[in-house]
Amino acid sequence: MKSAQEQFKIIMKGVNQVVSEENLMQKLEKSIASNTPLIVKLGLDPSAPDIHLGHAVVLRKIKQMQDLGHRAVIIIGDFTGRIGDPSGKSKTRKPLTTEQVLENAKTYKNQIFKILDKEKTDLRFNSEWLSKLNFEDILKLAGKVTVARILERDDFEKRYKNNEPIGLHEFFYPLMQAYDSVEIKADIEMGGTDQTFNILMGRTLQKDYGQDSQIALFMPLLEGTDGIEKMSKSLGNYIGIHENAVDIYQKTMTIPDSLIIKYFELATDIHPDEIELIKVELNNPNTNPRDVKMKLAKEITTLYCGSNEAEIAEDHFKTVFQKNLIPDDIAEFNLSSDFVTSDGQIDLVKIMVINELAKSNSEARRLIGQNAMKIDGERFNEFTMLNPHKSFTIQIGKSKFIKIKI
């Protein structure tokens, strides 16, 4: 087992805030002395998951702690999900049905173990204990916090000031999340900065129940490939952990240079000392940031797709983006009469959509109109073309190709 100082350095890499550093060091020293792993808690919202690098920031940190010998307890909020978590929302979140929660939980299981060590992870549902509380238990729990304290939470405070409705049941959500920490005797609770109030409530409640207060470890939000907004699938600036290696690599290469170090800190498991060397390398005026970004892209791609796939993705990037060549391994599409008009014209829009080079006919036309299409390496801005009676290659942008076989 690594020393407390070394563990502390690894755990603190990229962390936004910890409450408190002194308590964390004490817990690490006690863990080493007793040869007992720390319990690292993460609560997951049971709404439909589709994990991208932004979600993975917290999971990667937990994996780093697992590698240090500690144990993760992932709590699926099936009970709280059926009530409706208002966290960070201006309006009450719609409750989920039991069937929806369980189905989403299955999806989580399939995704989180692409990052976490299954042998060092306990997956729990908070209905195990919350559904067993009777009304007297709930009143006792409610008596441990004041309404004024609950209204300190940012979203509640804003809604209250704006005369927007707040359901009484919503006040119980922070208490229920805090009670989860009591139930599993958490040593550390992970979360994003949007979970600050709830996680700190866990510290308070544990103390009331005679337990050592958990460490609150907050990770920053990760900006997406646009470098501005938080990574989000709805904004289209995300890198999904289940995407293919080529897409993960290429998307990583599109992030602004200013985010290279942040991505190394939050999206990889690279040791803090190595990141310091990368900072020095980036500050060297003779260094091309693209070369450092390629190291980052390969590291992230390797984490989710393996080293062989990462090598292939890097070679593809060099071929397409640096040498501006058409790769050898592109998909092929056999042209049928359905895509040829009576006067011998090939419907390029239809081909783009069916081969997922564009999401819709309108997007295909927009891309063609913006000169994003090449035919055999030459710009082409018509929606149809005369059948050449020989195979040809369509390219959209820099990374999408399809070979049309006649």
Secondary structure, DSSP 8 states (H G I E B T S, - for coil): ---HHHHHHHHHTT-SEEE-HHHHHHHHHHHHHHT---EEEEEE--S----BHHHHHHHHHHHHHHHTT-EEEEEE-HHHHTT---TT-SS------HHHHHHHHHHHHHHHTTTS-GGGEEEEETHHHHTT--HHHHHHHHTTS-HHHHTTSHHHHHHHHTT----GGGGHHHHHHHHHHHHHT-SEEEEEGGGHHHHHHHHHHHHHTT----EEEEE---B-TTSSSB--TTTT---BTTS-HHHHHHHHTTS-GGGHHHHHHHH----HHHHHHHHHHHHSTT--HHHHHHHHHHHHHHHHH-HHHHHHHHHHHIIIIIS----TT--EEE--GGGB-TTSEEEHHHHHHHTTSSSSHHHHHHHHHTT-EEETTEE---SEEE--SS-EEEEETTTEEEEEE-
